[in-house]
Amino acid sequence: MKTRLLGCAAALSATVLLAGCATDGDGDRATTELTVLAAASLTDVFTEAGALFEDEHDGVTVRFSFAGSQELAAQINQGAPADALVTADTATMEAVRAETGDHGAPAVIARNALVIVTPPGNPAGVTDLAGLGRDGLRLVLAAPEVPAGRYGEEILDRAGVTVTPVSQEPNVRAVLSKVRLAEADAGLVYATDAASAGDAVDTFPIPAGQNVVAEYPAAVLNSTAHPDEAAAFVAWLGSAPAQELLTDAGFAAP
Amino acid sequence: MKRRTVPLTLLLPAAGAIAFLLVPLLGIVTRAPWSSLAGRLTDPAVTEALRLSLVVSGWALLISLLLGIPLAWLLARARVPGKPLIRSLVLLPMVLPPTVAGVALLQGFGRRGLLGDWLASVGVSLPFSTAGAVVAAAFVAMPFLVISLEGALAGIDPLYEEAAATMGAGPLRILWLVTLPMARPALVAGAALAWARALGEFGATITFAGNLPGTTQTLPLQVYLLLQNDPAGATALSLLLLAVAATILTALRGRWLPVGGGGR
Protein backbone atom coordinates (compact mmCIF):
# COMPACT_ATOMS: atom_id res chain seq x y z
CA MET A 1 0.00 0.00 0.00
CA LYS A 2 2.74 2.35 1.02
CA THR A 3 4.80 1.66 -2.10
CA ARG A 4 1.76 2.14 -4.30
CA LEU A 5 1.10 5.52 -2.70
CA LEU A 6 4.70 6.52 -3.20
CA GLY A 7 4.48 5.38 -6.81
CA CYS A 8 1.43 7.55 -7.34
CA ALA A 9 3.15 10.54 -5.81
CA ALA A 10 6.16 9.99 -8.05
CA ALA A 11 3.98 9.68 -11.15
CA LEU A 12 2.11 12.80 -10.15
CA SER A 13 5.21 14.89 -9.66
CA ALA A 14 6.63 13.56 -12.95
CA THR A 15 3.48 14.75 -14.73
CA VAL A 16 3.79 18.17 -13.12
CA LEU A 17 7.45 18.38 -14.12
CA LEU A 18 6.69 17.34 -17.70
CA ALA A 19 3.85 19.83 -17.93
CA GLY A 20 6.21 22.49 -16.61
CA CYS A 21 8.86 21.60 -19.21
CA ALA A 22 6.38 21.58 -22.07
CA THR A 23 5.54 25.26 -21.74
CA ASP A 24 9.20 26.25 -21.72
CA GLY A 25 10.69 24.04 -24.41
CA ASP A 26 7.85 24.02 -26.89
CA GLY A 27 9.14 23.47 -30.46
CA ASP A 28 12.52 24.73 -31.69
CA ARG A 29 12.28 28.34 -30.61
CA ALA A 30 12.35 29.21 -26.95
CA THR A 31 9.08 30.74 -25.79
CA THR A 32 8.99 33.70 -23.48
CA GLU A 33 6.09 33.62 -21.06
CA LEU A 34 4.98 37.02 -19.78
CA THR A 35 3.06 37.21 -16.53
CA VAL A 36 0.76 40.22 -16.45
CA LEU A 37 -1.07 41.26 -13.29
CA ALA A 38 -4.26 43.01 -14.32
CA ALA A 39 -7.31 44.56 -12.66
CA ALA A 40 -10.35 42.30 -12.42
CA SER A 41 -12.44 44.59 -14.63
CA LEU A 42 -10.07 43.78 -17.51
CA THR A 43 -10.67 40.03 -17.32
CA ASP A 44 -12.78 39.58 -20.45
CA VAL A 45 -11.08 42.07 -22.72
CA PHE A 46 -7.51 41.13 -21.75
CA THR A 47 -8.14 37.43 -22.29
CA GLU A 48 -9.09 38.35 -25.85
CA ALA A 49 -6.28 40.87 -26.23
CA GLY A 50 -3.71 38.39 -24.96
CA ALA A 51 -4.63 35.89 -27.69
CA LEU A 52 -4.37 38.62 -30.32
CA PHE A 53 -0.97 39.74 -28.98
CA GLU A 54 0.31 36.15 -29.11
CA ASP A 55 -0.88 35.85 -32.72
CA GLU A 56 1.05 39.00 -33.63
CA HIS A 57 4.17 38.15 -31.62
CA ASP A 58 5.79 34.78 -32.28
CA GLY A 59 7.57 33.22 -29.36
CA VAL A 60 5.75 35.20 -26.66
CA THR A 61 2.87 33.91 -24.59
CA VAL A 62 0.96 36.00 -22.07
CA ARG A 63 -0.40 34.66 -18.82
CA PHE A 64 -2.77 36.89 -16.86
CA SER A 65 -3.47 37.00 -13.17
CA PHE A 66 -6.63 39.00 -12.50
CA ALA A 67 -7.55 40.46 -9.12
CA GLY A 68 -8.69 43.70 -7.52
CA SER A 69 -6.11 46.46 -8.02
CA GLN A 70 -5.37 46.68 -4.28
CA GLU A 71 -4.76 42.93 -4.14
CA LEU A 72 -2.39 43.17 -7.10
CA ALA A 73 -0.42 45.92 -5.36
CA ALA A 74 -0.22 43.76 -2.24
CA GLN A 75 1.01 40.80 -4.31
CA ILE A 76 3.75 42.93 -5.88
CA ASN A 77 4.83 44.29 -2.52
CA GLN A 78 5.11 40.70 -1.30
CA GLY A 79 7.38 39.90 -4.22
CA ALA A 80 5.10 38.01 -6.59
CA PRO A 81 7.10 37.37 -9.78
CA ALA A 82 5.51 39.22 -12.69
CA ASP A 83 6.48 41.25 -15.76
CA ALA A 84 3.81 43.92 -16.10
CA LEU A 85 1.00 45.47 -14.10
CA VAL A 86 -2.25 47.12 -15.20
CA THR A 87 -4.41 48.67 -12.46
CA ALA A 88 -7.88 50.20 -12.49
CA ASP A 89 -6.78 53.47 -10.93
CA THR A 90 -3.72 55.70 -10.81
CA ALA A 91 -3.63 55.72 -6.99
CA THR A 92 -2.82 52.00 -6.83
CA MET A 93 -0.15 52.37 -9.50
CA GLU A 94 1.35 55.21 -7.44
CA ALA A 95 1.41 52.94 -4.40
CA VAL A 96 3.83 50.55 -6.15
CA ARG A 97 5.86 53.32 -7.76
CA ALA A 98 9.10 51.91 -6.35
CA GLU A 99 8.54 48.69 -8.31
CA THR A 100 8.12 50.39 -11.69
CA GLY A 101 9.95 52.95 -13.80
CA ASP A 102 13.16 51.14 -14.81
CA HIS A 103 11.61 50.26 -18.17
CA GLY A 104 9.43 53.31 -18.78
CA ALA A 105 6.88 55.32 -16.80
CA PRO A 106 3.35 53.98 -16.36
CA ALA A 107 1.08 54.91 -19.28
CA VAL A 108 -2.70 55.19 -19.23
CA ILE A 109 -4.13 52.65 -21.70
CA ALA A 110 -7.87 53.08 -21.10
CA ARG A 111 -10.48 55.01 -19.20
CA ASN A 112 -13.70 53.91 -17.60
CA ALA A 113 -16.65 55.92 -16.36
CA LEU A 114 -19.91 55.26 -14.55
CA VAL A 115 -23.22 54.92 -16.36
CA ILE A 116 -26.84 54.46 -15.28
CA VAL A 117 -28.28 51.04 -16.10
CA THR A 118 -31.91 49.96 -15.96
CA PRO A 119 -33.72 46.73 -16.83
CA PRO A 120 -34.63 46.48 -20.54
CA GLY A 121 -37.35 48.92 -21.49
CA ASN A 122 -36.50 51.09 -18.47
CA PRO A 123 -39.83 50.45 -16.67
CA ALA A 124 -39.16 53.14 -14.05
CA GLY A 125 -38.29 55.75 -16.70
CA VAL A 126 -34.94 56.85 -15.25
CA THR A 127 -32.63 58.55 -17.74
CA ASP A 128 -30.41 60.90 -15.72
CA LEU A 129 -28.88 61.48 -12.30
CA ALA A 130 -31.79 63.65 -11.13
CA GLY A 131 -34.13 60.73 -11.82
CA LEU A 132 -32.20 58.55 -9.37
CA GLY A 133 -33.45 60.67 -6.46
CA ARG A 134 -37.09 59.93 -7.12
CA ASP A 135 -39.22 58.58 -4.25
CA GLY A 136 -39.93 54.87 -4.33
CA LEU A 137 -37.29 54.12 -6.95
CA ARG A 138 -35.48 50.86 -6.23
CA LEU A 139 -31.95 52.14 -6.72
CA VAL A 140 -28.98 49.83 -6.13
CA LEU A 141 -25.45 51.18 -5.68
CA ALA A 142 -22.07 49.68 -4.88
CA ALA A 143 -21.12 49.91 -1.19
CA PRO A 144 -19.10 53.02 -0.24
CA GLU A 145 -16.30 50.66 0.84
CA VAL A 146 -15.48 49.77 -2.80
CA PRO A 147 -14.22 52.17 -5.51
CA ALA A 148 -17.38 52.05 -7.65
CA GLY A 149 -19.41 52.98 -4.57
CA ARG A 150 -17.13 55.90 -3.76
CA TYR A 151 -17.27 57.17 -7.34
CA GLY A 152 -21.06 56.88 -7.30
CA GLU A 153 -21.34 58.85 -4.05
CA GLU A 154 -19.02 61.53 -5.45
CA ILE A 155 -21.04 61.87 -8.64
CA LEU A 156 -24.39 62.08 -6.83
CA ASP A 157 -23.00 64.55 -4.27
CA ARG A 158 -21.66 66.81 -6.96
CA ALA A 159 -24.95 66.70 -8.85
CA GLY A 160 -26.77 67.53 -5.60
CA VAL A 161 -29.00 64.45 -5.88
CA THR A 162 -30.10 62.84 -2.63
CA VAL A 163 -30.78 59.14 -3.06
CA THR A 164 -32.15 56.37 -0.85
CA PRO A 165 -30.69 53.15 -2.29
CA VAL A 166 -32.41 49.88 -1.38
CA SER A 167 -29.06 48.09 -1.32
CA GLN A 168 -25.33 48.79 -1.31
CA GLU A 169 -23.83 45.79 -3.03
CA PRO A 170 -20.37 44.45 -2.12
CA ASN A 171 -19.10 44.87 -5.68
CA VAL A 172 -20.14 46.56 -8.87
CA ARG A 173 -20.94 43.28 -10.64
CA ALA A 174 -23.55 42.51 -7.99
CA VAL A 175 -25.19 45.87 -8.81
CA LEU A 176 -25.34 44.81 -12.45
CA SER A 177 -26.95 41.46 -11.64
CA LYS A 178 -29.62 43.08 -9.46
CA VAL A 179 -30.53 45.30 -12.43
CA ARG A 180 -30.37 42.43 -14.92
CA LEU A 181 -32.73 40.43 -12.73
CA ALA A 182 -35.01 43.51 -12.64
CA GLU A 183 -34.98 43.40 -8.84
CA ALA A 184 -33.62 46.94 -9.02
CA ASP A 185 -35.12 49.74 -11.13
CA ALA A 186 -31.75 51.38 -11.68
CA GLY A 187 -28.09 51.15 -10.73
CA LEU A 188 -24.73 52.84 -11.22
CA VAL A 189 -22.05 50.63 -12.82
CA TYR A 190 -18.96 51.08 -14.98
CA ALA A 191 -19.51 51.57 -18.70
CA THR A 192 -17.61 48.30 -19.23
CA ASP A 193 -20.03 46.39 -16.99
CA ALA A 194 -22.94 47.80 -18.95
CA ALA A 195 -21.25 46.82 -22.23
CA SER A 196 -20.71 43.26 -20.95
CA ALA A 197 -24.44 42.92 -20.25
CA GLY A 198 -25.37 43.81 -23.86
CA ASP A 199 -29.13 43.97 -24.36
CA ALA A 200 -29.86 42.66 -20.88
CA VAL A 201 -29.79 46.25 -19.58
CA ASP A 202 -30.53 49.72 -20.95
CA THR A 203 -27.61 52.11 -20.57
CA PHE A 204 -27.75 55.88 -19.98
CA PRO A 205 -24.44 57.74 -20.04
CA ILE A 206 -23.63 60.36 -17.41
CA PRO A 207 -22.31 63.60 -18.96
CA ALA A 208 -18.53 63.96 -18.67
CA GLY A 209 -18.90 67.12 -16.57
CA GLN A 210 -20.80 65.18 -13.88
CA ASN A 211 -18.89 61.91 -14.20
CA VAL A 212 -15.83 60.50 -12.47
CA VAL A 213 -13.33 58.92 -14.84
CA ALA A 214 -11.20 55.99 -13.74
CA GLU A 215 -7.83 55.69 -15.49
CA TYR A 216 -6.11 52.36 -16.20
CA PRO A 217 -2.31 52.75 -16.18
CA ALA A 218 0.01 49.98 -17.40
CA ALA A 219 3.67 49.59 -16.48
CA VAL A 220 6.57 47.18 -16.83
CA LEU A 221 7.74 45.94 -13.44
CA ASN A 222 11.39 46.48 -12.45
CA SER A 223 11.66 42.83 -11.41
CA THR A 224 10.85 41.48 -14.89
CA ALA A 225 13.18 38.96 -16.48
CA HIS A 226 11.88 39.91 -19.96
CA PRO A 227 11.98 43.74 -20.12
CA ASP A 228 11.84 43.93 -23.94
CA GLU A 229 8.85 41.64 -24.36
CA ALA A 230 7.05 43.22 -21.40
CA ALA A 231 7.63 46.73 -22.79
CA ALA A 232 6.40 45.53 -26.18
CA PHE A 233 3.20 44.28 -24.55
CA VAL A 234 2.57 47.52 -22.66
CA ALA A 235 3.23 49.57 -25.81
CA TRP A 236 0.98 47.24 -27.83
CA LEU A 237 -1.92 47.94 -25.44
CA GLY A 238 -1.95 51.48 -26.84
CA SER A 239 -1.97 50.28 -30.47
CA ALA A 240 -5.00 50.35 -32.75
CA PRO A 241 -5.92 46.62 -32.56
CA ALA A 242 -5.77 46.61 -28.75
CA GLN A 243 -7.65 49.90 -28.47
CA GLU A 244 -10.37 48.54 -30.72
CA LEU A 245 -10.92 45.61 -28.36
CA LEU A 246 -10.94 47.96 -25.36
CA THR A 247 -13.48 50.28 -27.00
CA ASP A 248 -15.73 47.32 -27.86
CA ALA A 249 -15.61 46.34 -24.20
CA GLY A 250 -16.91 49.77 -23.19
CA PHE A 251 -13.63 51.48 -22.27
CA ALA A 252 -12.88 54.98 -23.46
CA ALA A 253 -9.60 55.80 -25.21
CA PRO A 254 -6.83 57.20 -22.97
CA MET B 1 -10.91 -2.45 27.06
CA LYS B 2 -7.28 -2.52 26.13
CA ARG B 3 -5.87 0.88 25.40
CA ARG B 4 -4.39 0.81 21.95
CA THR B 5 -1.29 2.78 21.10
CA VAL B 6 -1.92 5.39 18.44
CA PRO B 7 0.16 4.70 15.33
CA LEU B 8 2.25 7.64 14.21
CA THR B 9 0.84 7.41 10.67
CA LEU B 10 -2.56 8.35 12.08
CA LEU B 11 -1.42 10.65 14.85
CA LEU B 12 0.53 13.00 12.58
CA PRO B 13 -2.27 13.69 10.04
CA ALA B 14 -4.74 13.98 12.92
CA ALA B 15 -2.51 16.56 14.60
CA GLY B 16 -2.25 18.29 11.24
CA ALA B 17 -6.04 18.39 11.02
CA ILE B 18 -6.29 19.95 14.48
CA ALA B 19 -3.69 22.58 13.59
CA PHE B 20 -5.45 23.24 10.30
CA LEU B 21 -8.72 24.00 12.07
CA LEU B 22 -7.15 25.80 14.99
CA VAL B 23 -4.65 28.18 13.38
CA PRO B 24 -7.19 30.41 11.56
CA LEU B 25 -9.27 30.74 14.72
CA LEU B 26 -6.16 31.54 16.73
CA GLY B 27 -5.44 34.15 14.08
CA ILE B 28 -8.69 35.91 14.89
CA VAL B 29 -8.14 35.71 18.63
CA THR B 30 -4.52 36.92 18.56
CA ARG B 31 -4.94 39.56 15.86
CA ALA B 32 -8.19 41.02 17.24
CA PRO B 33 -7.72 44.67 18.28
CA TRP B 34 -8.21 43.89 21.97
CA SER B 35 -7.34 47.39 23.22
CA SER B 36 -10.00 49.05 21.09
CA LEU B 37 -12.43 46.12 21.20
CA ALA B 38 -14.98 47.70 23.55
CA GLY B 39 -15.12 50.85 21.47
CA ARG B 40 -15.47 48.96 18.21
CA LEU B 41 -18.20 46.63 19.44
CA THR B 42 -20.27 49.51 20.84
CA ASP B 43 -19.96 51.56 17.67
CA PRO B 44 -23.51 52.51 16.54
CA ALA B 45 -23.00 50.84 13.14
CA VAL B 46 -22.02 47.60 14.89
CA THR B 47 -24.84 47.65 17.43
CA GLU B 48 -27.28 48.31 14.60
CA ALA B 49 -25.97 45.30 12.66
CA LEU B 50 -26.06 43.23 15.86
CA ARG B 51 -29.65 44.25 16.56
CA LEU B 52 -30.61 43.40 12.99
CA SER B 53 -28.78 40.06 13.19
CA LEU B 54 -30.70 39.15 16.36
CA VAL B 55 -34.04 40.18 14.82
CA VAL B 56 -33.37 38.30 11.58
CA SER B 57 -32.03 35.13 13.21
CA GLY B 58 -34.82 35.20 15.82
CA TRP B 59 -37.55 35.35 13.17
CA ALA B 60 -35.75 32.72 11.10
CA LEU B 61 -35.71 30.42 14.14
CA LEU B 62 -39.40 31.04 14.80
CA ILE B 63 -40.29 30.22 11.19
CA SER B 64 -38.06 27.15 11.32
CA LEU B 65 -39.86 25.92 14.44
CA LEU B 66 -43.38 26.63 13.14
CA LEU B 67 -42.78 24.92 9.81
CA GLY B 68 -39.95 22.55 10.70
CA ILE B 69 -41.49 20.70 13.66
CA PRO B 70 -44.54 19.58 11.63
CA LEU B 71 -42.28 18.57 8.74
CA ALA B 72 -39.98 16.56 11.01
CA TRP B 73 -43.02 14.85 12.50
CA LEU B 74 -44.37 14.11 9.03
CA LEU B 75 -41.08 12.56 7.94
CA ALA B 76 -40.72 10.47 11.09
CA ARG B 77 -44.29 9.38 11.69
CA ALA B 78 -46.63 9.78 8.73
CA ARG B 79 -47.01 7.60 5.68
CA VAL B 80 -46.43 9.95 2.78
CA PRO B 81 -45.35 9.08 -0.73
CA GLY B 82 -41.91 10.24 -1.90
CA LYS B 83 -40.44 10.52 1.56
CA PRO B 84 -36.82 10.08 0.38
CA LEU B 85 -37.43 12.87 -2.10
CA ILE B 86 -38.75 15.21 0.60
CA ARG B 87 -35.80 14.33 2.80
CA SER B 88 -33.37 15.22 -0.01
CA LEU B 89 -35.22 18.48 -0.51
CA VAL B 90 -34.74 19.29 3.17
CA LEU B 91 -31.03 18.43 2.97
CA LEU B 92 -30.40 20.47 -0.17
CA PRO B 93 -30.11 23.92 1.43
CA MET B 94 -27.49 22.46 3.79
CA VAL B 95 -25.22 21.39 0.96
CA LEU B 96 -25.97 24.08 -1.62
CA PRO B 97 -23.50 26.96 -1.89
CA PRO B 98 -25.32 29.79 -0.08
CA THR B 99 -25.04 32.07 -3.11
CA VAL B 100 -26.88 29.40 -5.11
CA ALA B 101 -29.55 29.43 -2.41
CA GLY B 102 -29.72 33.21 -2.94
CA VAL B 103 -30.12 32.83 -6.68
CA ALA B 104 -32.80 30.19 -6.11
CA LEU B 105 -34.65 32.51 -3.74
CA LEU B 106 -34.49 35.33 -6.30
CA GLN B 107 -35.89 33.07 -9.00
CA GLY B 108 -38.59 31.83 -6.65
CA PHE B 109 -39.59 34.82 -4.53
CA GLY B 110 -37.92 37.73 -6.36
CA ARG B 111 -39.80 40.44 -8.22
CA ARG B 112 -39.53 38.46 -11.43
CA GLY B 113 -39.50 35.09 -9.66
CA LEU B 114 -42.08 32.31 -9.87
CA LEU B 115 -44.18 33.80 -7.06
CA GLY B 116 -43.15 37.42 -7.76
CA ASP B 117 -46.41 38.56 -9.29
CA TRP B 118 -48.49 36.84 -6.66
CA LEU B 119 -46.40 38.34 -3.84
CA ALA B 120 -46.68 41.78 -5.44
CA SER B 121 -50.46 41.41 -5.67
CA VAL B 122 -50.64 40.95 -1.89
CA GLY B 123 -48.22 43.86 -1.42
CA VAL B 124 -45.14 41.84 -0.45
CA SER B 125 -41.70 42.56 -1.87
CA LEU B 126 -38.98 40.45 -0.29
CA PRO B 127 -35.68 41.46 -1.97
CA PHE B 128 -33.94 44.40 -0.25
CA SER B 129 -36.17 44.05 2.84
CA THR B 130 -35.59 42.72 6.34
CA ALA B 131 -38.28 40.12 5.60
CA GLY B 132 -36.12 38.99 2.67
CA ALA B 133 -33.13 38.55 4.98
CA VAL B 134 -35.36 36.48 7.29
CA VAL B 135 -36.47 34.31 4.38
CA ALA B 136 -32.86 33.75 3.31
CA ALA B 137 -31.82 32.83 6.85
CA ALA B 138 -34.79 30.51 7.38
CA PHE B 139 -34.16 28.78 4.05
CA VAL B 140 -30.67 27.71 5.07
CA ALA B 141 -31.40 27.22 8.80
CA MET B 142 -34.61 25.17 8.88
CA PRO B 143 -32.97 21.95 7.58
CA PHE B 144 -30.79 21.77 10.69
CA LEU B 145 -33.88 21.72 12.89
CA VAL B 146 -35.80 19.25 10.72
CA ILE B 147 -32.96 16.75 10.37
CA SER B 148 -32.03 16.86 14.04
CA LEU B 149 -35.62 16.49 15.22
CA GLU B 150 -36.59 13.83 12.69
CA GLY B 151 -33.70 11.64 13.85
CA ALA B 152 -34.86 11.92 17.45
CA LEU B 153 -38.51 11.31 16.63
CA ALA B 154 -37.66 8.21 14.66
CA GLY B 155 -35.87 6.87 17.73
CA ILE B 156 -38.87 7.28 20.03
CA ASP B 157 -41.01 4.19 20.42
CA PRO B 158 -44.50 4.94 19.00
CA LEU B 159 -45.91 2.91 21.94
CA TYR B 160 -45.87 6.04 24.12
CA GLU B 161 -47.89 7.96 21.59
CA GLU B 162 -50.25 5.03 21.08
CA ALA B 163 -50.77 4.81 24.82
CA ALA B 164 -51.63 8.50 24.93
CA ALA B 165 -54.03 7.98 22.04
CA THR B 166 -55.84 5.15 23.82
CA MET B 167 -56.39 7.59 26.69
CA GLY B 168 -58.16 9.87 24.27
CA ALA B 169 -55.53 12.48 23.43
CA GLY B 170 -55.68 14.06 19.96
CA PRO B 171 -52.66 14.08 17.62
CA LEU B 172 -51.66 17.70 18.39
CA ARG B 173 -52.00 17.14 22.12
CA ILE B 174 -49.83 14.02 21.84
CA LEU B 175 -47.20 15.89 19.87
CA TRP B 176 -47.12 18.71 22.42
CA LEU B 177 -47.34 16.66 25.64
CA VAL B 178 -45.63 13.38 24.74
CA THR B 179 -43.53 13.44 21.60
CA LEU B 180 -41.82 16.83 21.82
CA PRO B 181 -40.89 16.55 25.52
CA MET B 182 -39.28 13.18 24.78
CA ALA B 183 -37.38 14.72 21.86
CA ARG B 184 -36.46 17.83 23.80
CA PRO B 185 -32.66 17.45 23.69
CA ALA B 186 -32.73 17.05 19.92
CA LEU B 187 -35.23 19.88 19.59
CA VAL B 188 -33.04 22.22 21.63
CA ALA B 189 -29.90 21.18 19.77
CA GLY B 190 -31.59 21.50 16.38
CA ALA B 191 -32.99 24.90 17.28
CA ALA B 192 -29.60 26.12 18.49
CA LEU B 193 -27.83 24.93 15.35
CA ALA B 194 -30.54 26.45 13.16
CA TRP B 195 -30.25 29.74 15.02
CA ALA B 196 -26.47 29.73 14.74
CA ARG B 197 -26.72 29.03 11.02
CA ALA B 198 -29.23 31.85 10.61
CA LEU B 199 -26.98 34.23 12.57
CA GLY B 200 -24.03 33.39 10.36
CA GLU B 201 -25.91 33.47 7.07
CA PHE B 202 -24.09 35.51 4.44
CA GLY B 203 -24.27 34.30 0.84
CA ALA B 204 -28.00 33.85 0.44
CA THR B 205 -28.68 37.10 2.28
CA ILE B 206 -26.39 39.30 0.21
CA THR B 207 -27.60 37.66 -3.00
CA PHE B 208 -31.31 37.72 -2.24
CA ALA B 209 -31.79 40.58 0.21
CA GLY B 210 -28.88 42.85 -0.69
CA ASN B 211 -26.91 44.94 1.75
CA LEU B 212 -28.27 48.06 3.43
CA PRO B 213 -27.29 49.15 6.95
CA GLY B 214 -30.25 48.86 9.30
CA THR B 215 -32.38 46.89 6.84
CA THR B 216 -30.45 43.90 5.53
CA GLN B 217 -26.84 44.42 6.64
CA THR B 218 -26.41 41.73 9.28
CA LEU B 219 -23.12 41.13 11.16
CA PRO B 220 -21.57 38.73 8.61
CA LEU B 221 -22.26 41.20 5.79
CA GLN B 222 -20.70 43.98 7.82
CA VAL B 223 -17.63 41.83 8.48
CA TYR B 224 -17.22 41.29 4.74
CA LEU B 225 -17.50 44.96 3.86
CA LEU B 226 -15.32 46.11 6.76
CA LEU B 227 -12.59 43.83 5.45
CA GLN B 228 -12.30 46.08 2.39
CA ASN B 229 -10.72 48.93 4.32
CA ASP B 230 -10.81 48.19 8.06
CA PRO B 231 -9.39 44.67 8.61
CA ALA B 232 -9.04 45.31 12.35
CA GLY B 233 -12.74 46.16 12.58
CA ALA B 234 -13.63 43.04 10.61
CA THR B 235 -11.47 40.96 12.96
CA ALA B 236 -13.19 42.45 16.01
CA LEU B 237 -16.62 41.51 14.66
CA SER B 238 -15.36 38.07 13.68
CA LEU B 239 -14.27 37.57 17.27
CA LEU B 240 -17.78 38.43 18.43
CA LEU B 241 -19.35 35.88 16.07
CA LEU B 242 -16.72 33.30 16.99
CA ALA B 243 -17.54 33.78 20.67
CA VAL B 244 -21.26 33.30 19.98
CA ALA B 245 -20.60 30.10 18.02
CA ALA B 246 -18.29 28.75 20.74
CA THR B 247 -20.90 29.53 23.40
CA ILE B 248 -23.56 27.60 21.52
CA LEU B 249 -21.31 24.57 21.11
CA THR B 250 -20.40 24.64 24.77
CA ALA B 251 -24.05 24.84 25.77
CA LEU B 252 -24.86 21.91 23.50
CA ARG B 253 -22.16 19.64 24.85
CA GLY B 254 -23.78 16.57 26.33
CA ARG B 255 -27.04 17.25 24.52
CA TRP B 256 -25.88 17.04 20.95
CA LEU B 257 -22.81 14.92 21.59
CA PRO B 258 -23.13 12.11 24.12
CA VAL B 259 -19.42 12.36 25.01
CA GLY B 260 -18.66 14.27 28.15
CA GLY B 261 -22.23 13.53 29.27
CA GLY B 262 -24.29 15.14 32.01
CA GLY B 263 -24.46 18.60 30.51
CA ARG B 264 -27.83 19.27 32.14
Interface residues (C-beta under 8 A of the other chain):
Chain A: R138 V140 A143 E145 V146 P165 V166 S167 Q168 E169 P170 A174 K178 L181 A182 E183 A184
Chain B: L106 G110 R111 R112 P127 F128 I206 T207 A209 G210 N211 L212 P213 T215 T216 Q217 L221 Y224 L225 L226 Q228 N229
